[in-house]
Amino acid sequence: MSEESQSNRIIRAVVAKPGLDGHDRGAKVLARALRDAGMEVIYTGLQQMPAQIVETVIQEDPDVLCLSILSGAHNALFPEIVRQLQEKNIDDVLVMAGGVIPDEDIQALQELGIEGFYGPGSDLADIIDYIRSHLKR
């Protein structure tokens, strides 16, 4: 794909809420900001299991997967999502994380290939810029 057509391409994003979180305000705010920035956004809704999220990635072929979690189950759910993506040979999707993730847990998640960690109160413009500058395709 030429550089010009790549820059005009609409970025596709999946915003997912893994696990048993019952609150999705932050995910919805992010989804709206991404849409306002010209991205096509697929929001999975609440309480998605890793296999459901991976199936959405397969079906929707996004450029970025934004995982949002508040429950504290990130150390169990995020590695499982990454494992299933790898199992399906999906390695060209930027995987980002947001929500409540303690600083001491970030390095292990980064080692899995997750990047772009943004918690509550993050600047939405920073998230959008990160996505645009770190796409894998």
FIVEXZA-430135 format. One record per residue: x, y, z of N, C-alpha, C, O in turn; residue number from 1. Coordinates in Angstrom, 1 decimal. Last residue first. Layout:
residues N
{{X, Y, Z}, {X, Y, Z}, {X, Y, Z}, {X, Y, Z}, NUM}
...
This chain:
residues 137
{{0.4, -2.0, 10.9}, {0.3, -2.3, 9.5}, {0.0, -1.0, 8.8}, {-0.2, -1.0, 7.5}, 137}
{{0.7, -1.3, 13.5}, {1.6, -2.4, 13.0}, {1.4, -2.7, 11.5}, {2.2, -3.5, 11.0}, 136}
{{0.7, 2.0, 14.8}, {0.0, 0.9, 14.1}, {1.1, -0.1, 13.5}, {2.2, 0.3, 13.2}, 135}
{{1.7, 4.2, 16.2}, {2.2, 2.8, 16.6}, {1.5, 1.7, 15.9}, {1.6, 0.5, 16.2}, 134}
{{0.5, 6.6, 15.7}, {2.0, 6.5, 15.5}, {2.5, 5.1, 15.8}, {3.7, 4.9, 15.6}, 133}
{{-2.2, 6.3, 16.2}, {-1.8, 6.7, 14.9}, {-0.3, 6.4, 14.6}, {0.1, 6.1, 13.5}, 132}
{{-2.1, 5.7, 19.0}, {-2.6, 4.7, 18.0}, {-2.1, 5.0, 16.6}, {-1.6, 4.2, 15.9}, 131}
{{-1.1, 8.1, 20.0}, {-0.4, 6.8, 20.2}, {-0.8, 5.8, 19.1}, {0.0, 5.2, 18.5}, 130}
{{-3.2, 9.9, 19.3}, {-1.8, 10.1, 18.7}, {-1.0, 8.8, 18.9}, {-0.3, 8.4, 17.9}, 129}
{{-5.2, 8.8, 21.0}, {-5.3, 8.9, 19.5}, {-4.0, 9.0, 18.8}, {-3.7, 8.3, 17.8}, 128}
{{-4.0, 9.3, 23.5}, {-4.4, 7.9, 23.1}, {-4.5, 7.9, 21.6}, {-4.0, 7.0, 20.9}, 127}
{{-3.8, 12.1, 23.5}, {-2.6, 11.3, 23.6}, {-2.9, 9.9, 23.1}, {-2.0, 9.3, 22.5}, 126}
{{-6.5, 12.8, 23.4}, {-5.7, 13.1, 22.3}, {-4.4, 12.3, 22.3}, {-3.9, 12.0, 21.2}, 125}
{{-7.4, 12.0, 26.0}, {-7.8, 11.3, 24.8}, {-7.0, 11.6, 23.6}, {-6.8, 10.7, 22.7}, 124}
{{-5.4, 11.8, 28.7}, {-5.8, 12.7, 27.7}, {-6.1, 11.9, 26.4}, {-5.3, 11.1, 25.9}, 123}
{{-6.7, 9.9, 31.5}, {-5.8, 10.1, 30.4}, {-6.3, 11.1, 29.4}, {-7.5, 11.1, 29.2}, 122}
{{-8.6, 9.4, 33.4}, {-8.1, 10.8, 33.4}, {-7.1, 11.0, 32.3}, {-6.6, 12.1, 32.1}, 121}
{{-7.6, 6.0, 34.0}, {-8.6, 7.1, 34.2}, {-7.9, 8.5, 34.1}, {-6.9, 8.7, 34.8}, 120}
{{-4.7, 5.1, 31.9}, {-5.7, 4.9, 33.0}, {-6.7, 6.0, 33.0}, {-6.8, 6.9, 32.1}, 119}
{{-3.2, 3.3, 29.4}, {-3.8, 4.6, 29.7}, {-4.9, 4.4, 30.8}, {-5.8, 3.5, 30.6}, 118}
{{-0.5, 2.0, 27.6}, {-1.3, 1.9, 28.9}, {-1.8, 3.3, 29.2}, {-1.1, 4.2, 29.4}, 117}
{{0.9, 0.9, 25.2}, {0.0, 2.0, 25.3}, {-1.0, 2.0, 26.4}, {-2.2, 1.9, 26.2}, 116}
{{0.7, -2.7, 24.7}, {1.4, -1.4, 24.9}, {0.4, -0.3, 25.0}, {-0.8, -0.5, 24.9}, 115}
{{1.6, -6.1, 24.8}, {0.6, -5.1, 25.1}, {1.3, -3.8, 25.3}, {2.3, -3.7, 26.0}, 114}
{{3.5, -8.1, 24.8}, {3.2, -7.3, 23.5}, {2.1, -6.3, 23.7}, {1.8, -5.7, 22.7}, 113}
{{4.3, -9.2, 27.0}, {3.4, -10.0, 26.2}, {3.1, -9.4, 24.9}, {2.6, -10.0, 24.0}, 112}
{{5.7, -7.2, 28.2}, {6.5, -8.3, 27.7}, {5.6, -9.3, 26.8}, {6.2, -10.0, 26.0}, 111}
{{3.6, -5.7, 29.1}, {4.3, -5.2, 28.0}, {5.2, -6.3, 27.4}, {5.3, -6.4, 26.1}, 110}
{{2.9, -7.2, 31.3}, {1.9, -7.1, 30.2}, {2.6, -6.6, 29.0}, {2.3, -7.0, 27.9}, 109}
{{5.1, -6.8, 32.9}, {4.8, -8.1, 32.5}, {3.8, -8.1, 31.3}, {3.9, -9.0, 30.5}, 108}
{{4.9, -3.9, 33.3}, {6.0, -4.5, 32.6}, {5.7, -5.9, 32.1}, {6.0, -6.3, 31.0}, 107}
{{2.4, -3.5, 34.8}, {2.6, -3.1, 33.4}, {3.7, -3.8, 32.7}, {3.6, -4.2, 31.5}, 106}
{{2.2, -4.0, 37.5}, {1.8, -5.0, 36.6}, {2.1, -4.7, 35.1}, {2.0, -5.6, 34.2}, 105}
{{2.9, -1.7, 38.8}, {3.8, -2.9, 39.0}, {3.4, -4.0, 38.1}, {4.1, -5.0, 37.9}, 104}
{{0.8, 0.1, 38.3}, {2.1, 0.3, 37.6}, {3.0, -1.0, 37.7}, {3.7, -1.3, 36.8}, 103}
{{-2.4, -1.5, 37.9}, {-1.3, -1.0, 38.8}, {0.0, -0.9, 38.0}, {0.3, -1.8, 37.2}, 102}
{{-5.0, -0.4, 36.0}, {-3.9, -1.4, 36.0}, {-2.7, -0.8, 36.8}, {-2.1, 0.2, 36.4}, 101}
{{-8.0, 0.4, 35.1}, {-7.2, 0.4, 36.3}, {-6.2, -0.7, 36.3}, {-6.6, -1.9, 36.6}, 100}
{{-7.8, 1.5, 31.7}, {-8.6, 1.2, 32.9}, {-7.7, 1.3, 34.1}, {-6.8, 2.1, 34.2}, 99}
{{-6.2, -0.2, 28.9}, {-6.7, 1.0, 29.7}, {-7.5, 0.5, 30.9}, {-7.9, -0.6, 31.0}, 98}
{{-4.0, -1.2, 26.4}, {-4.7, -1.5, 27.6}, {-5.1, -0.2, 28.3}, {-4.3, 0.8, 28.3}, 97}
{{-3.7, -2.5, 23.0}, {-3.5, -1.4, 24.0}, {-4.3, -1.8, 25.2}, {-5.3, -2.6, 25.2}, 96}
{{-2.2, -3.9, 20.3}, {-3.0, -4.2, 21.4}, {-2.7, -3.2, 22.5}, {-1.5, -3.2, 23.0}, 95}
{{-2.3, -3.7, 16.8}, {-1.8, -3.0, 18.0}, {-2.7, -3.4, 19.2}, {-3.9, -3.1, 19.1}, 94}
{{-2.0, -6.5, 14.8}, {-2.9, -5.7, 15.5}, {-2.3, -5.1, 16.7}, {-1.7, -5.8, 17.6}, 93}
{{-0.5, -8.5, 13.7}, {-0.4, -7.2, 13.1}, {-1.5, -6.2, 13.7}, {-1.7, -5.2, 13.1}, 92}
{{-0.8, -11.0, 14.4}, {0.3, -10.3, 15.0}, {0.5, -8.9, 14.4}, {1.5, -8.2, 14.7}, 91}
{{-2.4, -13.8, 14.7}, {-2.8, -12.4, 14.5}, {-1.7, -11.6, 15.2}, {-1.6, -11.5, 16.5}, 90}
{{-2.4, -16.6, 14.8}, {-1.4, -15.9, 14.0}, {-1.8, -14.5, 13.7}, {-1.6, -14.0, 12.6}, 89}
{{-4.0, -17.8, 16.7}, {-4.6, -17.5, 15.4}, {-3.7, -16.8, 14.5}, {-4.2, -16.3, 13.4}, 88}
{{-2.2, -17.7, 18.9}, {-2.7, -19.0, 18.4}, {-3.3, -18.9, 17.0}, {-3.2, -19.8, 16.2}, 87}
{{-2.2, -15.0, 19.3}, {-1.0, -15.6, 18.8}, {-1.3, -17.0, 18.2}, {-0.8, -17.4, 17.1}, 86}
{{-4.7, -14.7, 20.4}, {-4.4, -13.9, 19.2}, {-3.2, -14.6, 18.5}, {-3.2, -14.8, 17.3}, 85}
{{-4.5, -16.3, 22.7}, {-5.4, -16.7, 21.6}, {-5.1, -15.9, 20.3}, {-5.3, -16.5, 19.3}, 84}
{{-2.5, -14.8, 24.1}, {-2.3, -16.2, 23.7}, {-3.2, -16.6, 22.6}, {-2.7, -17.2, 21.6}, 83}
{{-4.0, -12.4, 24.5}, {-2.7, -12.4, 23.7}, {-2.4, -13.8, 23.2}, {-2.1, -14.0, 22.1}, 82}
{{-6.0, -13.4, 26.2}, {-6.3, -12.7, 24.9}, {-5.1, -12.8, 24.0}, {-5.2, -13.1, 22.8}, 81}
{{-4.4, -14.2, 28.4}, {-5.2, -15.2, 27.6}, {-5.6, -14.6, 26.3}, {-5.6, -15.4, 25.3}, 80}
{{-3.3, -11.8, 29.3}, {-2.4, -12.9, 28.7}, {-3.2, -13.9, 27.9}, {-2.7, -14.4, 26.9}, 79}
{{-5.8, -10.6, 30.1}, {-5.0, -10.0, 29.0}, {-4.0, -11.1, 28.5}, {-3.9, -11.2, 27.2}, 78}
{{-6.8, -12.2, 32.3}, {-7.5, -12.0, 31.0}, {-6.6, -11.6, 29.9}, {-6.7, -12.1, 28.8}, 77}
{{-4.9, -12.1, 34.4}, {-5.4, -13.4, 33.9}, {-6.0, -13.2, 32.5}, {-5.8, -14.1, 31.7}, 76}
{{-4.3, -9.5, 34.8}, {-3.2, -10.4, 34.8}, {-3.6, -11.8, 34.4}, {-2.8, -12.6, 34.0}, 75}
{{-6.8, -8.2, 35.0}, {-6.0, -8.0, 33.8}, {-4.8, -9.0, 33.7}, {-4.5, -9.4, 32.6}, 74}
{{-8.7, -8.1, 37.0}, {-8.4, -9.4, 36.4}, {-7.5, -9.3, 35.1}, {-7.4, -10.3, 34.4}, 73}
{{-9.5, -5.7, 37.9}, {-8.3, -6.3, 38.5}, {-7.9, -7.6, 37.9}, {-6.9, -8.2, 38.4}, 72}
{{-11.7, -4.4, 36.8}, {-11.9, -5.5, 37.8}, {-10.7, -6.0, 38.5}, {-10.8, -6.6, 39.5}, 71}
{{-11.5, -2.8, 34.7}, {-11.5, -2.2, 36.0}, {-11.5, -3.2, 37.1}, {-11.2, -2.8, 38.3}, 70}
{{-10.3, -2.4, 31.3}, {-10.6, -3.3, 32.5}, {-10.5, -2.5, 33.8}, {-9.6, -1.7, 34.0}, 69}
{{-10.2, -2.5, 27.9}, {-10.5, -1.7, 29.0}, {-10.9, -2.6, 30.2}, {-11.8, -3.4, 30.1}, 68}
{{-8.2, -2.7, 25.0}, {-8.8, -3.5, 26.1}, {-9.0, -2.6, 27.3}, {-8.0, -1.9, 27.7}, 67}
{{-8.3, -2.2, 21.7}, {-8.2, -1.4, 23.0}, {-9.0, -2.2, 24.1}, {-10.2, -2.3, 24.0}, 66}
{{-6.7, -3.0, 19.0}, {-7.6, -3.6, 19.9}, {-7.3, -2.9, 21.2}, {-6.2, -2.9, 21.8}, 65}
{{-6.3, -1.8, 15.6}, {-6.0, -1.7, 17.1}, {-7.1, -2.3, 17.9}, {-8.3, -2.2, 17.6}, 64}
{{-7.2, -2.5, 13.2}, {-5.8, -2.1, 13.3}, {-5.4, -2.1, 14.7}, {-4.2, -2.3, 15.0}, 63}
{{-9.5, -5.4, 12.8}, {-9.1, -4.0, 13.2}, {-7.6, -3.8, 13.1}, {-6.8, -4.7, 13.0}, 62}
{{-11.3, -7.4, 11.7}, {-10.0, -7.1, 11.2}, {-9.5, -5.7, 11.5}, {-9.3, -4.9, 10.6}, 61}
{{-13.7, -8.6, 12.5}, {-13.7, -7.1, 12.2}, {-12.4, -6.7, 11.6}, {-12.3, -5.6, 11.0}, 60}
{{-13.2, -11.3, 13.0}, {-14.3, -10.9, 12.1}, {-14.2, -9.5, 11.6}, {-14.5, -9.2, 10.5}, 59}
{{-11.0, -11.3, 14.7}, {-11.0, -12.1, 13.5}, {-12.0, -11.5, 12.5}, {-11.7, -11.3, 11.3}, 58}
{{-12.0, -9.7, 16.8}, {-10.8, -9.3, 16.1}, {-10.7, -10.0, 14.7}, {-10.4, -9.4, 13.7}, 57}
{{-14.1, -11.4, 17.7}, {-14.4, -10.1, 17.1}, {-13.2, -9.5, 16.3}, {-13.4, -8.9, 15.2}, 56}
{{-12.5, -13.5, 18.6}, {-13.4, -13.7, 17.5}, {-13.9, -12.4, 16.9}, {-14.0, -12.3, 15.6}, 55}
{{-11.3, -12.2, 20.8}, {-10.5, -12.7, 19.7}, {-11.4, -12.9, 18.5}, {-11.0, -12.6, 17.3}, 54}
{{-13.6, -11.8, 22.4}, {-12.9, -10.7, 21.9}, {-12.0, -11.1, 20.7}, {-12.0, -10.3, 19.7}, 53}
{{-14.4, -14.5, 22.9}, {-15.3, -13.6, 22.2}, {-14.6, -12.4, 21.6}, {-14.9, -11.9, 20.5}, 52}
{{-12.2, -15.4, 24.3}, {-12.5, -16.0, 23.0}, {-13.5, -15.1, 22.2}, {-13.4, -15.0, 21.0}, 51}
{{-12.3, -13.8, 26.7}, {-11.2, -13.7, 25.7}, {-11.5, -14.2, 24.4}, {-11.2, -13.6, 23.3}, 50}
{{-15.6, -12.5, 27.1}, {-14.6, -13.5, 27.4}, {-13.5, -13.4, 26.4}, {-13.8, -12.9, 25.3}, 49}
{{-17.1, -9.5, 28.2}, {-16.6, -10.3, 27.1}, {-15.5, -11.3, 27.5}, {-14.6, -10.9, 28.3}, 48}
{{-18.6, -7.5, 29.6}, {-18.5, -8.9, 30.0}, {-18.1, -9.8, 28.9}, {-18.8, -10.8, 28.7}, 47}
{{-20.1, -5.0, 27.4}, {-19.6, -5.5, 28.7}, {-19.5, -7.0, 28.7}, {-20.1, -7.8, 27.9}, 46}
{{-19.1, -4.3, 24.0}, {-20.0, -4.3, 25.1}, {-19.4, -5.0, 26.3}, {-18.2, -5.3, 26.3}, 45}
{{-17.5, -3.9, 21.8}, {-18.0, -5.2, 22.1}, {-19.0, -5.3, 23.1}, {-19.8, -6.3, 23.2}, 44}
{{-17.5, -1.6, 19.3}, {-17.5, -1.7, 20.7}, {-18.2, -3.0, 21.0}, {-19.3, -3.3, 20.6}, 43}
{{-15.6, -0.5, 16.7}, {-16.5, -1.6, 17.0}, {-16.4, -1.8, 18.5}, {-15.3, -2.1, 19.0}, 42}
{{-15.1, 2.4, 14.8}, {-15.0, 1.8, 16.1}, {-16.1, 0.7, 16.2}, {-17.2, 0.9, 15.9}, 41}
{{-13.0, 4.1, 12.6}, {-14.2, 3.2, 12.6}, {-14.1, 2.4, 13.9}, {-13.1, 1.7, 14.1}, 40}
{{-11.9, 7.5, 13.2}, {-11.7, 6.0, 13.2}, {-13.1, 5.3, 13.1}, {-14.1, 5.8, 13.6}, 39}
{{-12.2, 10.2, 13.5}, {-12.3, 9.6, 12.2}, {-12.0, 8.1, 12.1}, {-11.9, 7.6, 11.0}, 38}
{{-12.3, 11.2, 16.0}, {-11.0, 11.3, 15.3}, {-11.0, 10.7, 13.9}, {-10.0, 10.7, 13.3}, 37}
{{-14.8, 10.3, 16.8}, {-14.7, 11.7, 16.5}, {-13.3, 12.0, 15.8}, {-13.2, 13.0, 15.1}, 36}
{{-14.1, 7.6, 17.4}, {-15.0, 8.0, 16.2}, {-14.8, 9.4, 15.8}, {-14.8, 9.7, 14.6}, 35}
{{-12.5, 8.1, 19.6}, {-11.9, 7.5, 18.4}, {-12.7, 7.8, 17.2}, {-12.2, 8.0, 16.1}, 34}
{{-14.4, 9.2, 21.3}, {-13.2, 10.0, 20.9}, {-12.6, 9.4, 19.7}, {-12.2, 10.2, 18.8}, 33}
{{-16.1, 6.9, 21.6}, {-16.6, 8.2, 21.0}, {-15.4, 9.1, 20.5}, {-15.5, 9.6, 19.5}, 32}
{{-14.4, 5.1, 22.9}, {-15.0, 4.8, 21.6}, {-15.4, 6.1, 20.9}, {-15.2, 6.2, 19.7}, 31}
{{-13.9, 6.5, 25.3}, {-12.8, 6.3, 24.4}, {-13.3, 6.0, 23.0}, {-12.9, 6.5, 22.0}, 30}
{{-16.4, 6.5, 26.4}, {-15.8, 7.8, 26.2}, {-14.7, 7.6, 25.1}, {-14.5, 8.4, 24.2}, 29}
{{-16.7, 3.7, 26.7}, {-17.6, 4.4, 25.8}, {-17.0, 5.8, 25.4}, {-17.2, 6.3, 24.3}, 28}
{{-14.7, 3.1, 28.5}, {-14.7, 2.5, 27.2}, {-15.5, 3.3, 26.2}, {-15.2, 3.4, 25.0}, 27}
{{-15.7, 4.6, 30.7}, {-14.5, 5.0, 30.1}, {-14.3, 4.4, 28.7}, {-13.8, 5.1, 27.8}, 26}
{{-18.2, 3.2, 31.2}, {-18.2, 4.6, 30.8}, {-16.9, 5.0, 30.2}, {-16.9, 5.7, 29.1}, 25}
{{-18.7, 0.6, 32.0}, {-18.0, 0.8, 30.7}, {-18.0, 2.3, 30.3}, {-17.8, 2.6, 29.1}, 24}
{{-19.0, -1.8, 34.5}, {-19.0, -0.3, 34.2}, {-18.2, -0.1, 32.9}, {-17.1, -0.6, 32.8}, 23}
{{-18.7, -4.3, 35.3}, {-20.0, -3.9, 35.1}, {-20.1, -2.4, 34.7}, {-21.2, -1.9, 34.5}, 22}
{{-16.4, -6.9, 34.4}, {-16.6, -5.5, 34.7}, {-18.1, -5.1, 34.4}, {-18.7, -5.6, 33.4}, 21}
{{-15.6, -9.5, 34.0}, {-16.9, -9.3, 34.6}, {-17.2, -7.8, 35.0}, {-18.1, -7.5, 35.8}, 20}
{{-13.9, -9.8, 30.8}, {-14.2, -10.1, 32.2}, {-15.5, -9.7, 32.7}, {-16.5, -9.4, 31.9}, 19}
{{-13.1, -7.0, 28.7}, {-13.0, -8.4, 29.1}, {-13.4, -8.6, 30.5}, {-13.2, -7.7, 31.4}, 18}
{{-14.3, -4.9, 26.6}, {-14.4, -5.0, 28.0}, {-14.3, -6.4, 28.5}, {-15.3, -7.1, 28.6}, 17}
{{-12.9, -3.3, 23.7}, {-13.4, -4.4, 24.4}, {-13.3, -4.3, 25.9}, {-12.4, -3.8, 26.4}, 16}
{{-12.9, -1.8, 20.6}, {-12.8, -1.5, 22.1}, {-13.6, -2.6, 22.8}, {-14.7, -2.8, 22.6}, 15}
{{-11.2, -1.9, 17.7}, {-12.1, -2.7, 18.5}, {-11.9, -2.2, 20.0}, {-10.7, -2.3, 20.4}, 14}
{{-10.8, 0.2, 14.9}, {-10.5, -0.1, 16.3}, {-11.6, -0.9, 16.9}, {-12.8, -0.7, 16.7}, 13}
{{-9.3, 1.2, 11.9}, {-10.4, 0.4, 12.5}, {-10.0, 0.0, 13.9}, {-8.9, -0.5, 14.1}, 12}
{{-8.7, 4.1, 10.1}, {-8.2, 3.1, 11.1}, {-9.4, 2.5, 11.8}, {-10.4, 3.1, 12.1}, 11}
{{-8.9, 4.6, 6.7}, {-9.6, 4.7, 8.0}, {-9.1, 3.7, 8.9}, {-9.1, 2.5, 8.6}, 10}
{{-6.3, 6.0, 4.8}, {-7.0, 4.8, 5.2}, {-7.7, 5.0, 6.5}, {-7.1, 5.6, 7.4}, 9}
{{-4.6, 7.9, 4.1}, {-6.0, 8.2, 3.9}, {-6.9, 7.1, 4.4}, {-8.1, 7.2, 4.4}, 8}
{{-2.1, 6.8, 4.5}, {-2.4, 7.9, 5.4}, {-3.9, 8.3, 5.3}, {-4.5, 8.9, 6.2}, 7}
{{-2.1, 4.8, 2.5}, {-2.1, 4.4, 3.9}, {-2.6, 5.5, 4.8}, {-3.3, 5.3, 5.8}, 6}
{{-2.0, 6.3, 0.2}, {-3.2, 5.6, 0.5}, {-3.3, 5.1, 1.9}, {-4.4, 5.0, 2.5}, 5}
{{0.7, 7.3, 0.6}, {-0.5, 8.2, 0.5}, {-1.8, 7.5, 0.8}, {-2.6, 8.0, 1.6}, 4}
{{2.3, 5.1, 0.6}, {2.2, 5.9, 1.8}, {1.0, 6.8, 1.8}, {0.4, 7.0, 2.8}, 3}
{{0.6, 2.2, -0.8}, {1.4, 3.4, -0.9}, {1.3, 4.2, 0.4}, {0.3, 4.1, 1.1}, 2}
{{0.8, -1.2, 0.0}, {0.0, 0.0, 0.0}, {0.9, 1.2, 0.0}, {1.9, 1.3, 0.8}, 1}
